[in-house]
Amino acid sequence: MPVQRSGTTVPLRPARRSRRSLIAVSGALLAVLSLLFTLPGTAGADDVPPRGSAYLGMGVIAHDGQGGLPRSSRAAQSEGVDVSSHQGNVDWPTLWSSGVKWAYVKATEGTYYRNPYFTQQYGGSYDIGMIRGTYHFATPDRTTGAAQADYFVSNGGGWSQDGRTLPGALDIEWNPYGDACYGKSPAGMVTWIGDFLNRYRVLTGRDAVIYTATTWWTQCTGNYAGFGASNPLWIARYNTTPGTLPAGWDTHTMWQYTSSGPTVGDHDRFNGAYDRVVTLANG
């Protein structure tokens, strides 16, 4: 309302109140924007995991989704698990009693990380009676394939002809730290993988297993078919069947079919009975 001053009507000035309202609205807007940028799932630097934390199948659900569990019986397929530092000290006796007879343990990543639980996991699976092997999480954007094969073999990724050691596995999948294909062209990725495999064979006398998903392989190697004749395929697909395989492989050797299994989340099936696992171990 206007105010009377010495017979003159003077209107109230709303400017100060308007400025305060504007400041208040602006502050609320900034608070909302700040909240949006910190909500879970929002892209940002905080979403990138620390180096060394990658594990077998880390990108499967995000990129390929997750369906039902396989319906086939275990009678013709031998059950296995794969573990990394995320599982800590593994309860191997419980897994053994549940029917798990083989395992793969993460040994290394890039040329900068060794699994701190490696001794308990690798030794523990062997001591309970399992056939076991090790895997390397590849980071092709960091160092050469040959350099990473050297690092892998020097830190637990070797092979011995004892009937209980599976050939090393190359975990090559979506990059959790950046570009899905590690900044490489399909031709460049094929060259990198070939360098790793060739070096691994020179060092151990064995052809490494390739762990991958068909969608990643198609995207990042152009669905290259040249490794199927020599390197066993460990396919990643969390669904009722392994689905379409990458080019070059008519069949899979192993199948990671879930990340939510009993005792240890990541469960696998060998495409054949236990004697086939022994055959792969013996080379």
Accessible surface in RSA format (square Angstrom, percent):
REM  Atomic radii and reference values for relative SASA: ProtOr
REM  Chains: A
REM  Algorithm: Lee & Richards
REM  Probe-radius: 1.40
REM  Slices: 20
REM RES _ NUM      All-atoms   Total-Side   Main-Chain    Non-polar    All polar
REM                ABS   REL    ABS   REL    ABS   REL    ABS   REL    ABS   REL
RES MET A   1   193.43 100.2 151.14 100.0  42.29 100.7 119.52 101.6  73.91  97.9
RES PRO A   2    79.50  57.9  61.66  56.2  17.83  64.8  62.27  51.4  17.23 107.1
RES VAL A   3    64.75  42.6  61.22  55.4   3.53   8.5  64.75  56.3   0.00   0.0
RES GLN A   4   128.12  71.6 105.68  77.2  22.44  53.4  59.21 126.0  68.91  52.3
RES ARG A   5   158.43  66.5 152.09  77.5   6.34  15.1  46.40  63.4 112.03  67.9
RES SER A   6   124.26 105.0  74.77  99.8  49.49 114.0  55.06 117.2  69.21  97.0
RES GLY A   7    76.48  94.3   0.00   N/A  76.48  94.3  35.94  98.6  40.55  90.8
RES THR A   8    81.05  57.6  77.56  78.6   3.50   8.3  52.69  70.8  28.36  42.9
RES THR A   9    74.58  53.0  54.41  55.2  20.16  48.1  35.46  47.6  39.12  59.1
RES VAL A  10    53.94  35.5  52.95  47.9   0.99   2.4  53.37  46.4   0.58   1.6
RES PRO A  11    95.93  69.9  91.72  83.6   4.21  15.3  92.47  76.3   3.46  21.5
RES LEU A  12   118.04  65.7 100.26  71.7  17.78  44.7 102.83  72.2  15.20  40.9
RES ARG A  13   213.75  89.7 187.65  95.7  26.10  62.1  64.34  87.9 149.41  90.6
RES PRO A  14    94.81  69.1  87.99  80.2   6.83  24.8  94.77  78.2   0.05   0.3
RES ALA A  15    49.76  45.7  43.06  66.4   6.70  15.2  49.74  70.0   0.02   0.0
RES ARG A  16   155.23  65.2 153.51  78.3   1.72   4.1  38.68  52.9 116.54  70.6
RES ARG A  17   188.05  79.0 185.40  94.5   2.66   6.3  61.17  83.6 126.88  76.9
RES SER A  18    63.96  54.0  55.18  73.6   8.78  20.2  36.32  77.3  27.64  38.7
RES ARG A  19   139.81  58.7 137.74  70.2   2.07   4.9  65.63  89.7  74.18  45.0
RES ARG A  20   157.66  66.2 151.53  77.2   6.13  14.6  53.83  73.6 103.83  62.9
RES SER A  21    58.23  49.2  51.18  68.3   7.06  16.3  35.07  74.7  23.16  32.5
RES LEU A  22   120.39  67.0 116.59  83.4   3.80   9.5 119.97  84.3   0.42   1.1
RES ILE A  23   124.91  71.1 120.47  89.7   4.45  10.7 122.82  88.4   2.09   5.7
RES ALA A  24    65.95  60.6  48.56  74.9  17.38  39.5  59.02  83.1   6.92  18.3
RES VAL A  25    99.19  65.3  96.08  87.0   3.11   7.5  98.72  85.8   0.47   1.3
RES SER A  26    49.13  41.5  46.18  61.6   2.95   6.8  29.67  63.2  19.46  27.3
RES GLY A  27    37.21  45.9   0.00   N/A  37.21  45.9  30.89  84.8   6.32  14.2
RES ALA A  28    58.89  54.1  49.14  75.8   9.75  22.2  56.67  79.8   2.22   5.9
RES LEU A  29   104.79  58.4 101.05  72.3   3.74   9.4 104.30  73.2   0.50   1.3
RES LEU A  30   119.83  66.7 116.00  83.0   3.83   9.6 116.26  81.7   3.57   9.6
RES ALA A  31    62.34  57.3  48.34  74.6  14.00  31.8  56.45  79.5   5.89  15.6
RES VAL A  32    80.41  52.9  78.80  71.3   1.61   3.9  80.41  69.9   0.00   0.0
RES LEU A  33    73.71  41.1  73.71  52.7   0.00   0.0  73.71  51.8   0.00   0.0
RES SER A  34    65.70  55.5  57.66  76.9   8.05  18.5  31.41  66.9  34.29  48.0
RES LEU A  35   108.28  60.3 103.79  74.3   4.49  11.3 107.26  75.3   1.02   2.7
RES LEU A  36    90.84  50.6  87.05  62.3   3.79   9.5  87.05  61.1   3.79  10.2
RES PHE A  37   148.84  74.5 131.31  81.3  17.54  45.6 131.31  79.6  17.53  50.2
RES THR A  38   100.51  71.5  71.40  72.4  29.10  69.4  68.36  91.8  32.15  48.6
RES LEU A  39    76.87  42.8  72.42  51.8   4.45  11.2  72.86  51.2   4.02  10.8
RES PRO A  40   130.58  95.2  98.55  89.8  32.03 116.4 110.51  91.2  20.07 124.7
RES GLY A  41    79.08  97.5   0.00   N/A  79.08  97.5  40.75 111.8  38.34  85.9
RES THR A  42    44.36  31.6  32.22  32.7  12.14  28.9  28.73  38.6  15.63  23.6
RES ALA A  43    93.33  85.8  69.17 106.7  24.17  55.0  73.67 103.7  19.66  52.1
RES GLY A  44    43.07  53.1   0.00   N/A  43.07  53.1  35.85  98.4   7.21  16.2
RES ALA A  45    93.33  85.8  66.08 102.0  27.24  62.0  72.96 102.7  20.37  54.0
RES ASP A  46   148.64 104.1 115.69 115.2  32.95  77.9  41.94  98.7 106.70 106.4
RES ASP A  47    79.56  55.7  52.36  52.1  27.20  64.3  33.54  78.9  46.02  45.9
RES VAL A  48    76.14  50.1  60.03  54.3  16.11  38.8  60.92  52.9  15.22  41.3
RES PRO A  49    30.95  22.6  21.30  19.4   9.66  35.1  27.12  22.4   3.83  23.8
RES PRO A  50   100.57  73.3  89.09  81.2  11.48  41.7 100.46  82.9   0.11   0.7
RES ARG A  51    87.82  36.9  60.95  31.1  26.87  64.0  40.57  55.5  47.25  28.6
RES GLY A  52     2.05   2.5   0.00   N/A   2.05   2.5   1.11   3.1   0.94   2.1
RES SER A  53    22.07  18.7  16.78  22.4   5.30  12.2  21.63  46.1   0.44   0.6
RES ALA A  54     0.32   0.3   0.00   0.0   0.32   0.7   0.00   0.0   0.32   0.9
RES TYR A  55    69.32  32.4  69.32  39.4   0.00   0.0  31.29  23.5  38.03  46.9
RES LEU A  56     0.46   0.3   0.00   0.0   0.46   1.2   0.00   0.0   0.46   1.2
RES GLY A  57     6.09   7.5   0.00   N/A   6.09   7.5   0.08   0.2   6.02  13.5
RES MET A  58    51.62  26.7  30.75  20.4  20.86  49.7  31.12  26.5  20.50  27.2
RES GLY A  59     9.22  11.4   0.00   N/A   9.22  11.4   8.86  24.3   0.37   0.8
RES VAL A  60     0.76   0.5   0.76   0.7   0.00   0.0   0.76   0.7   0.00   0.0
RES ILE A  61    80.49  45.8  73.93  55.1   6.57  15.8  73.93  53.2   6.57  17.8
RES ALA A  62    90.68  83.4  45.87  70.8  44.81 101.9  56.97  80.2  33.71  89.3
RES HIS A  63   101.00  55.2  66.73  46.4  34.27  87.7  51.06  52.6  49.94  58.1
RES ASP A  64    54.19  38.0  17.45  17.4  36.74  86.9  16.63  39.1  37.56  37.5
RES GLY A  65    31.50  38.8   0.00   N/A  31.50  38.8  27.01  74.1   4.49  10.0
RES GLN A  66    94.52  52.9  54.67  40.0  39.85  94.9  17.03  36.2  77.49  58.8
RES GLY A  67    36.79  45.4   0.00   N/A  36.79  45.4  20.78  57.0  16.01  35.9
RES GLY A  68    40.18  49.6   0.00   N/A  40.18  49.6  30.71  84.3   9.48  21.2
RES LEU A  69   113.35  63.1 101.74  72.8  11.61  29.2 101.74  71.5  11.61  31.2
RES PRO A  70    13.72  10.0   1.30   1.2  12.42  45.2   1.30   1.1  12.42  77.2
RES ARG A  71   204.54  85.9 168.67  86.0  35.87  85.4  77.43 105.8 127.11  77.0
RES SER A  72    59.49  50.3  40.33  53.8  19.16  44.1  48.80 103.9  10.70  15.0
RES SER A  73    78.91  66.7  58.34  77.9  20.58  47.4  51.47 109.6  27.44  38.4
RES ARG A  74   103.71  43.5  91.80  46.8  11.91  28.3  44.65  61.0  59.06  35.8
RES ALA A  75    92.45  85.0  53.46  82.5  38.99  88.7  66.88  94.2  25.57  67.7
RES ALA A  76    67.51  62.1  62.27  96.1   5.23  11.9  65.14  91.7   2.37   6.3
RES GLN A  77    32.39  18.1  28.77  21.0   3.62   8.6   5.63  12.0  26.76  20.3
RES SER A  78     9.65   8.2   2.85   3.8   6.80  15.7   8.47  18.0   1.18   1.7
RES GLU A  79     3.91   2.2   1.16   0.9   2.76   6.6   1.11   2.1   2.80   2.3
RES GLY A  80     0.00   0.0   0.00   N/A   0.00   0.0   0.00   0.0   0.00   0.0
RES VAL A  81     0.00   0.0   0.00   0.0   0.00   0.0   0.00   0.0   0.00   0.0
RES ASP A  82     1.30   0.9   1.29   1.3   0.01   0.0   0.00   0.0   1.30   1.3
RES VAL A  83     1.82   1.2   0.00   0.0   1.82   4.4   1.82   1.6   0.00   0.0
RES SER A  84     3.15   2.7   2.94   3.9   0.21   0.5   1.44   3.1   1.70   2.4
RES SER A  85    27.41  23.2  18.48  24.7   8.93  20.6   5.95  12.7  21.45  30.1
RES HIS A  86   105.34  57.6  66.57  46.3  38.77  99.2  50.95  52.5  54.39  63.3
RES GLN A  87    57.08  31.9  32.44  23.7  24.64  58.7  17.91  38.1  39.17  29.7
RES GLY A  88    13.62  16.8   0.00   N/A  13.62  16.8  13.26  36.4   0.36   0.8
RES ASN A  89   107.41  74.1  80.62  77.9  26.79  64.5  22.49  54.1  84.93  82.1
RES VAL A  90    10.07   6.6   0.23   0.2   9.83  23.7   4.05   3.5   6.02  16.3
RES ASP A  91    71.38  50.0  60.74  60.5  10.64  25.2  31.99  75.3  39.39  39.3
RES TRP A  92     5.33   2.1   5.33   2.6   0.00   0.0   5.33   2.8   0.00   0.0
RES PRO A  93    77.20  56.3  75.26  68.6   1.94   7.0  76.67  63.3   0.53   3.3
RES THR A  94    61.27  43.6  55.98  56.7   5.29  12.6  41.29  55.5  19.98  30.2
RES LEU A  95     0.44   0.2   0.44   0.3   0.00   0.0   0.44   0.3   0.00   0.0
RES TRP A  96    78.78  31.6  77.19  37.4   1.59   3.7  52.96  28.2  25.82  41.9
RES SER A  97    99.48  84.1  60.64  80.9  38.84  89.5  39.88  84.9  59.60  83.5
RES SER A  98    53.50  45.2  27.43  36.6  26.07  60.1  38.49  82.0  15.01  21.0
RES GLY A  99    28.83  35.6   0.00   N/A  28.83  35.6  21.43  58.8   7.40  16.6
RES VAL A 100     0.79   0.5   0.79   0.7   0.00   0.0   0.79   0.7   0.00   0.0
RES LYS A 101    57.42  28.0  57.34  35.2   0.08   0.2  40.72  36.7  16.70  17.8
RES TRP A 102     0.00   0.0   0.00   0.0   0.00   0.0   0.00   0.0   0.00   0.0
RES ALA A 103     0.00   0.0   0.00   0.0   0.00   0.0   0.00   0.0   0.00   0.0
RES TYR A 104     0.00   0.0   0.00   0.0   0.00   0.0   0.00   0.0   0.00   0.0
RES VAL A 105     0.00   0.0   0.00   0.0   0.00   0.0   0.00   0.0   0.00   0.0
RES LYS A 106     1.33   0.6   1.33   0.8   0.00   0.0   0.40   0.4   0.92   1.0
RES ALA A 107     1.14   1.0   0.00   0.0   1.14   2.6   0.00   0.0   1.14   3.0
RES THR A 108     0.00   0.0   0.00   0.0   0.00   0.0   0.00   0.0   0.00   0.0
RES GLU A 109     0.00   0.0   0.00   0.0   0.00   0.0   0.00   0.0   0.00   0.0
RES GLY A 110     0.00   0.0   0.00   N/A   0.00   0.0   0.00   0.0   0.00   0.0
RES THR A 111    46.95  33.4  28.62  29.0  18.33  43.7  15.17  20.4  31.78  48.0
RES TYR A 112    75.69  35.3  39.84  22.7  35.85  93.3  47.10  35.4  28.59  35.2
RES TYR A 113    39.23  18.3  36.63  20.8   2.60   6.8  36.91  27.7   2.32   2.9
RES ARG A 114   154.45  64.8 140.22  71.5  14.23  33.9  25.63  35.0 128.82  78.1
RES ASN A 115     6.37   4.4   0.00   0.0   6.37  15.3   0.00   0.0   6.37   6.2
RES PRO A 116   101.32  73.8  59.80  54.5  41.52 150.9  71.74  59.2  29.58 183.8
RES TYR A 117    83.60  39.0  80.47  45.8   3.13   8.2  37.23  28.0  46.37  57.2
RES PHE A 118    38.91  19.5  38.67  24.0   0.25   0.6  38.67  23.4   0.25   0.7
RES THR A 119   115.95  82.5 109.55 111.1   6.40  15.3  79.32 106.5  36.63  55.4
RES GLN A 120    62.14  34.7  52.38  38.3   9.76  23.2  42.54  90.6  19.59  14.9
RES GLN A 121     0.00   0.0   0.00   0.0   0.00   0.0   0.00   0.0   0.00   0.0
RES TYR A 122    36.36  17.0  36.36  20.7   0.00   0.0  28.00  21.0   8.36  10.3
RES GLY A 123    26.35  32.5   0.00   N/A  26.35  32.5  25.68  70.5   0.67   1.5
RES GLY A 124    17.93  22.1   0.00   N/A  17.93  22.1  14.52  39.8   3.41   7.6
RES SER A 125     0.00   0.0   0.00   0.0   0.00   0.0   0.00   0.0   0.00   0.0
RES TYR A 126    77.24  36.1  75.19  42.8   2.05   5.3  41.10  30.9  36.14  44.5
RES ASP A 127   119.83  83.9  83.89  83.5  35.94  85.0  32.05  75.4  87.78  87.5
RES ILE A 128    51.75  29.5  39.31  29.3  12.44  30.0  41.34  29.8  10.42  28.3
RES GLY A 129    25.03  30.9   0.00   N/A  25.03  30.9  18.45  50.6   6.58  14.7
RES MET A 130     0.00   0.0   0.00   0.0   0.00   0.0   0.00   0.0   0.00   0.0
RES ILE A 131     1.09   0.6   1.09   0.8   0.00   0.0   1.09   0.8   0.00   0.0
RES ARG A 132    24.12  10.1  24.12  12.3   0.00   0.0   0.00   0.0  24.12  14.6
RES GLY A 133     0.58   0.7   0.00   N/A   0.58   0.7   0.58   1.6   0.00   0.0
RES THR A 134     2.49   1.8   1.62   1.6   0.88   2.1   0.57   0.8   1.93   2.9
RES TYR A 135     1.14   0.5   1.14   0.6   0.00   0.0   0.00   0.0   1.14   1.4
RES HIS A 136     0.00   0.0   0.00   0.0   0.00   0.0   0.00   0.0   0.00   0.0
RES PHE A 137     0.12   0.1   0.12   0.1   0.00   0.0   0.12   0.1   0.00   0.0
RES ALA A 138     0.12   0.1   0.00   0.0   0.12   0.3   0.00   0.0   0.12   0.3
RES THR A 139     0.00   0.0   0.00   0.0   0.00   0.0   0.00   0.0   0.00   0.0
RES PRO A 140     4.80   3.5   0.00   0.0   4.80  17.4   0.00   0.0   4.80  29.8
RES ASP A 141    66.88  46.8  30.73  30.6  36.15  85.5  21.45  50.5  45.43  45.3
RES ARG A 142   124.32  52.2  93.41  47.6  30.91  73.6  15.57  21.3 108.75  65.9
RES THR A 143    51.21  36.4  39.02  39.6  12.19  29.0  50.25  67.5   0.96   1.5
RES THR A 144    83.08  59.1  78.31  79.4   4.77  11.4  76.53 102.8   6.55   9.9
RES GLY A 145     0.03   0.0   0.00   N/A   0.03   0.0   0.00   0.0   0.03   0.1
RES ALA A 146    35.74  32.9  35.74  55.1   0.00   0.0  35.74  50.3   0.00   0.0
RES ALA A 147    36.85  33.9  28.95  44.7   7.90  18.0  33.67  47.4   3.18   8.4
RES GLN A 148     0.00   0.0   0.00   0.0   0.00   0.0   0.00   0.0   0.00   0.0
RES ALA A 149     0.00   0.0   0.00   0.0   0.00   0.0   0.00   0.0   0.00   0.0
RES ASP A 150    50.54  35.4  48.81  48.6   1.73   4.1  23.94  56.3  26.60  26.5
RES TYR A 151    48.46  22.6  43.80  24.9   4.66  12.1  39.10  29.4   9.36  11.5
RES PHE A 152     0.12   0.1   0.12   0.1   0.00   0.0   0.12   0.1   0.00   0.0
RES VAL A 153    37.28  24.5  25.10  22.7  12.18  29.3  25.10  21.8  12.18  33.0
RES SER A 154    92.42  78.1  53.87  71.9  38.56  88.8  33.77  71.9  58.65  82.2
RES ASN A 155    30.87  21.3  16.74  16.2  14.13  34.0   9.77  23.5  21.09  20.4
RES GLY A 156    26.68  32.9   0.00   N/A  26.68  32.9  17.69  48.6   8.98  20.1
RES GLY A 157     0.00   0.0   0.00   N/A   0.00   0.0   0.00   0.0   0.00   0.0
RES GLY A 158    26.14  32.2   0.00   N/A  26.14  32.2  19.17  52.6   6.96  15.6
RES TRP A 159    54.53  21.9  25.85  12.5  28.68  67.3  27.35  14.6  27.17  44.1
RES SER A 160    57.19  48.3  51.57  68.8   5.62  13.0  46.60  99.2  10.59  14.8
RES GLN A 161   139.02  77.7 105.01  76.7  34.01  81.0  26.23  55.8 112.79  85.5
RES ASP A 162    69.17  48.5  38.33  38.2  30.84  72.9  38.94  91.6  30.23  30.1
RES GLY A 163    18.36  22.6   0.00   N/A  18.36  22.6  12.34  33.9   6.02  13.5
RES ARG A 164    61.04  25.6  61.04  31.1   0.00   0.0  28.41  38.8  32.63  19.8
RES THR A 165     3.09   2.2   3.05   3.1   0.03   0.1   2.39   3.2   0.69   1.0
RES LEU A 166     1.04   0.6   0.00   0.0   1.04   2.6   0.00   0.0   1.04   2.8
RES PRO A 167     0.00   0.0   0.00   0.0   0.00   0.0   0.00   0.0   0.00   0.0
RES GLY A 168     0.49   0.6   0.00   N/A   0.49   0.6   0.44   1.2   0.05   0.1
RES ALA A 169     0.04   0.0   0.00   0.0   0.04   0.1   0.04   0.1   0.00   0.0
RES LEU A 170     0.00   0.0   0.00   0.0   0.00   0.0   0.00   0.0   0.00   0.0
RES ASP A 171     0.20   0.1   0.00   0.0   0.20   0.5   0.00   0.0   0.20   0.2
RES ILE A 172     0.00   0.0   0.00   0.0   0.00   0.0   0.00   0.0   0.00   0.0
RES GLU A 173     1.31   0.8   1.13   0.9   0.19   0.4   1.05   2.0   0.27   0.2
RES TRP A 174     9.48   3.8   7.66   3.7   1.82   4.3   4.62   2.5   4.86   7.9
RES ASN A 175    13.63   9.4   3.61   3.5  10.02  24.1   0.00   0.0  13.63  13.2
RES PRO A 176    30.73  22.4   6.41   5.8  24.32  88.4  19.24  15.9  11.49  71.4
RES TYR A 177    23.33  10.9   3.67   2.1  19.66  51.2   3.92   2.9  19.41  23.9
RES GLY A 178    48.51  59.8   0.00   N/A  48.51  59.8  32.77  89.9  15.75  35.3
RES ASP A 179    88.10  61.7  67.99  67.7  20.11  47.6  37.66  88.6  50.44  50.3
RES ALA A 180    25.46  23.4  19.14  29.5   6.32  14.4  20.79  29.3   4.67  12.4
RES CYS A 181    14.57  11.0  14.44  16.1   0.13   0.3   5.22  13.2   9.35  10.1
RES TYR A 182     8.54   4.0   0.20   0.1   8.34  21.7   3.02   2.3   5.52   6.8
RES GLY A 183    68.00  83.9   0.00   N/A  68.00  83.9  33.38  91.6  34.61  77.5
RES LYS A 184    67.89  33.1  52.35  32.1  15.54  37.0  12.42  11.2  55.47  59.1
RES SER A 185    65.57  55.4  51.84  69.2  13.74  31.6  45.79  97.5  19.78  27.7
RES PRO A 186    62.82  45.8  62.65  57.1   0.17   0.6  62.82  51.9   0.00   0.0
RES ALA A 187    74.89  68.9  63.24  97.6  11.64  26.5  71.13 100.2   3.75   9.9
RES GLY A 188    26.53  32.7   0.00   N/A  26.53  32.7  23.45  64.3   3.08   6.9
RES MET A 189     0.00   0.0   0.00   0.0   0.00   0.0   0.00   0.0   0.00   0.0
RES VAL A 190    26.08  17.2  25.41  23.0   0.66   1.6  25.41  22.1   0.66   1.8
RES THR A 191    85.24  60.6  76.93  78.0   8.31  19.8  57.48  77.2  27.76  42.0
RES TRP A 192    11.33   4.5   8.96   4.3   2.37   5.6  11.10   5.9   0.23   0.4
RES ILE A 193     0.00   0.0   0.00   0.0   0.00   0.0   0.00   0.0   0.00   0.0
RES GLY A 194    13.13  16.2   0.00   N/A  13.13  16.2  13.13  36.0   0.00   0.0
RES ASP A 195    60.46  42.3  56.55  56.3   3.91   9.2   7.74  18.2  52.72  52.6
RES PHE A 196     0.11   0.1   0.11   0.1   0.00   0.0   0.11   0.1   0.00   0.0
RES LEU A 197    10.24   5.7   7.54   5.4   2.70   6.8   7.76   5.5   2.48   6.7
RES ASN A 198    99.97  68.9  96.29  93.1   3.67   8.8  26.94  64.8  73.03  70.6
RES ARG A 199    83.95  35.2  80.75  41.2   3.19   7.6  16.34  22.3  67.61  41.0
RES TYR A 200     0.00   0.0   0.00   0.0   0.00   0.0   0.00   0.0   0.00   0.0
RES ARG A 201   120.03  50.4 117.08  59.7   2.95   7.0  33.68  46.0  86.35  52.3
RES VAL A 202   112.80  74.2  82.00  74.2  30.79  74.2  89.34  77.6  23.46  63.6
RES LEU A 203    68.54  38.2  36.03  25.8  32.51  81.7  38.94  27.3  29.61  79.7
RES THR A 204    21.95  15.6   1.91   1.9  20.04  47.8  10.48  14.1  11.47  17.3
RES GLY A 205    50.26  62.0   0.00   N/A  50.26  62.0  31.15  85.5  19.11  42.8
RES ARG A 206    26.37  11.1  25.64  13.1   0.73   1.7   8.98  12.3  17.39  10.5
RES ASP A 207    39.93  28.0  36.45  36.3   3.48   8.2   5.78  13.6  34.15  34.1
RES ALA A 208     0.33   0.3   0.17   0.3   0.16   0.4   0.17   0.2   0.16   0.4
RES VAL A 209     0.00   0.0   0.00   0.0   0.00   0.0   0.00   0.0   0.00   0.0
RES ILE A 210     0.00   0.0   0.00   0.0   0.00   0.0   0.00   0.0   0.00   0.0
RES TYR A 211     0.70   0.3   0.70   0.4   0.00   0.0   0.70   0.5   0.00   0.0
RES THR A 212     0.00   0.0   0.00   0.0   0.00   0.0   0.00   0.0   0.00   0.0
RES ALA A 213     0.98   0.9   0.70   1.1   0.28   0.6   0.70   1.0   0.28   0.7
RES THR A 214    27.70  19.7  25.82  26.2   1.88   4.5  24.80  33.3   2.91   4.4
RES THR A 215    72.40  51.5  64.64  65.5   7.77  18.5  68.32  91.8   4.09   6.2
RES TRP A 216     0.00   0.0   0.00   0.0   0.00   0.0   0.00   0.0   0.00   0.0
RES TRP A 217     0.00   0.0   0.00   0.0   0.00   0.0   0.00   0.0   0.00   0.0
RES THR A 218    65.73  46.8  59.63  60.4   6.10  14.5  54.50  73.2  11.23  17.0
RES GLN A 219   105.06  58.7  80.69  59.0  24.37  58.0  40.04  85.2  65.02  49.3
RES CYS A 220     0.68   0.5   0.00   0.0   0.68   1.6   0.68   1.7   0.00   0.0
RES THR A 221     5.76   4.1   0.00   0.0   5.76  13.7   0.00   0.0   5.76   8.7
RES GLY A 222    49.96  61.6   0.00   N/A  49.96  61.6  24.03  65.9  25.93  58.1
RES ASN A 223    54.36  37.5  46.48  44.9   7.88  19.0   9.69  23.3  44.67  43.2
RES TYR A 224    82.68  38.6  76.34  43.4   6.34  16.5  49.11  36.9  33.58  41.4
RES ALA A 225    55.87  51.4  40.65  62.7  15.22  34.6  41.19  58.0  14.68  38.9
RES GLY A 226    44.57  55.0   0.00   N/A  44.57  55.0  19.97  54.8  24.60  55.1
RES PHE A 227    21.62  10.8  21.17  13.1   0.45   1.2  21.26  12.9   0.35   1.0
RES GLY A 228    17.08  21.1   0.00   N/A  17.08  21.1   0.15   0.4  16.93  37.9
RES ALA A 229   110.66 101.7  63.43  97.9  47.23 107.4  75.52 106.4  35.14  93.1
RES SER A 230    60.03  50.7  41.43  55.3  18.60  42.8  35.22  75.0  24.81  34.8
RES ASN A 231     6.20   4.3   4.68   4.5   1.52   3.7   0.92   2.2   5.29   5.1
RES PRO A 232    27.26  19.9  19.17  17.5   8.08  29.4  26.74  22.1   0.51   3.2
RES LEU A 233     0.74   0.4   0.00   0.0   0.74   1.9   0.00   0.0   0.74   2.0
RES TRP A 234     0.00   0.0   0.00   0.0   0.00   0.0   0.00   0.0   0.00   0.0
RES ILE A 235     1.13   0.6   1.13   0.8   0.00   0.0   1.13   0.8   0.00   0.0
RES ALA A 236     2.42   2.2   0.34   0.5   2.09   4.7   0.34   0.5   2.09   5.5
RES ARG A 237    79.48  33.4  79.48  40.5   0.00   0.0  15.79  21.6  63.70  38.6
RES TYR A 238     5.72   2.7   2.76   1.6   2.96   7.7   2.28   1.7   3.44   4.2
RES ASN A 239    42.90  29.6  42.90  41.5   0.00   0.0   0.90   2.2  42.00  40.6
RES THR A 240    35.52  25.3  28.21  28.6   7.32  17.4  10.53  14.1  24.99  37.8
RES THR A 241    71.79  51.1  71.22  72.2   0.56   1.3  59.05  79.3  12.73  19.3
RES PRO A 242    26.35  19.2  25.51  23.3   0.84   3.1  25.51  21.1   0.84   5.3
RES GLY A 243    32.50  40.1   0.00   N/A  32.50  40.1  18.31  50.3  14.19  31.8
RES THR A 244   114.15  81.2  95.83  97.1  18.32  43.7  66.20  88.9  47.95  72.5
RES LEU A 245    33.29  18.5  19.76  14.1  13.53  34.0  19.76  13.9  13.53  36.4
RES PRO A 246     1.47   1.1   0.00   0.0   1.47   5.3   0.00   0.0   1.47   9.1
RES ALA A 247    30.30  27.9  19.20  29.6  11.09  25.2  30.14  42.4   0.16   0.4
RES GLY A 248    41.23  50.8   0.00   N/A  41.23  50.8  15.04  41.3  26.19  58.7
RES TRP A 249    21.92   8.8   8.47   4.1  13.44  31.6  10.37   5.5  11.55  18.7
RES ASP A 250   152.01 106.5 115.29 114.8  36.72  86.8  37.21  87.6 114.80 114.5
RES THR A 251    81.53  58.0  75.15  76.2   6.38  15.2  66.18  88.9  15.35  23.2
RES HIS A 252    21.39  11.7  19.23  13.4   2.16   5.5  13.54  14.0   7.85   9.1
RES THR A 253    31.79  22.6  28.35  28.7   3.43   8.2  12.39  16.6  19.39  29.3
RES MET A 254     0.00   0.0   0.00   0.0   0.00   0.0   0.00   0.0   0.00   0.0
RES TRP A 255     6.40   2.6   6.40   3.1   0.00   0.0   6.40   3.4   0.00   0.0
RES GLN A 256     0.00   0.0   0.00   0.0   0.00   0.0   0.00   0.0   0.00   0.0
RES TYR A 257    13.00   6.1  11.60   6.6   1.40   3.7   4.67   3.5   8.33  10.3
RES THR A 258     3.37   2.4   3.33   3.4   0.04   0.1   2.42   3.2   0.96   1.4
RES SER A 259    39.61  33.5  22.83  30.5  16.78  38.7  15.65  33.3  23.95  33.6
RES SER A 260    83.45  70.5  53.24  71.1  30.21  69.6  43.82  93.3  39.63  55.5
RES GLY A 261    18.80  23.2   0.00   N/A  18.80  23.2   5.79  15.9  13.01  29.1
RES PRO A 262    83.49  60.8  71.55  65.2  11.95  43.4  82.73  68.3   0.76   4.7
RES THR A 263    75.54  53.7  21.35  21.6  54.19 129.1  24.73  33.2  50.80  76.8
RES VAL A 264     5.00   3.3   3.56   3.2   1.44   3.5   5.00   4.3   0.00   0.0
RES GLY A 265    20.90  25.8   0.00   N/A  20.90  25.8  13.05  35.8   7.85  17.6
RES ASP A 266    11.81   8.3  11.79  11.7   0.03   0.1   0.07   0.2  11.75  11.7
RES HIS A 267     1.38   0.8   1.38   1.0   0.00   0.0   1.31   1.4   0.07   0.1
RES ASP A 268     0.00   0.0   0.00   0.0   0.00   0.0   0.00   0.0   0.00   0.0
RES ARG A 269    19.06   8.0  18.85   9.6   0.21   0.5   0.67   0.9  18.39  11.1
RES PHE A 270     7.87   3.9   7.87   4.9   0.00   0.0   7.87   4.8   0.00   0.0
RES ASN A 271    59.71  41.2  40.22  38.9  19.49  46.9   1.93   4.6  57.78  55.8
RES GLY A 272    14.67  18.1   0.00   N/A  14.67  18.1  14.31  39.3   0.36   0.8
RES ALA A 273    43.66  40.1  38.69  59.7   4.97  11.3  40.17  56.6   3.48   9.2
RES TYR A 274    91.56  42.7  88.62  50.4   2.95   7.7  72.43  54.4  19.13  23.6
RES ASP A 275    88.81  62.2  83.71  83.3   5.10  12.1  42.87 100.9  45.94  45.8
RES ARG A 276   124.23  52.2 122.14  62.3   2.09   5.0  25.73  35.2  98.49  59.7
RES VAL A 277     0.00   0.0   0.00   0.0   0.00   0.0   0.00   0.0   0.00   0.0
RES VAL A 278    45.86  30.2  45.86  41.5   0.00   0.0  45.86  39.9   0.00   0.0
RES THR A 279    67.10  47.7  62.26  63.1   4.84  11.5  46.97  63.1  20.13  30.4
RES LEU A 280    25.11  14.0  19.59  14.0   5.52  13.9  24.76  17.4   0.35   0.9
RES ALA A 281     0.00   0.0   0.00   0.0   0.00   0.0   0.00   0.0   0.00   0.0
RES ASN A 282    65.82  45.4  59.92  57.9   5.90  14.2  22.36  53.8  43.46  42.0
RES GLY A 283    72.84  89.8   0.00   N/A  72.84  89.8  25.91  71.1  46.94 105.1
END  Absolute sums over single chains surface
CHAIN  1 A    13714.5      10340.5       3374.0       8143.5       5571.0
END  Absolute sums over all chains
TOTAL         13714.5      10340.5       3374.0       8143.5       5571.0
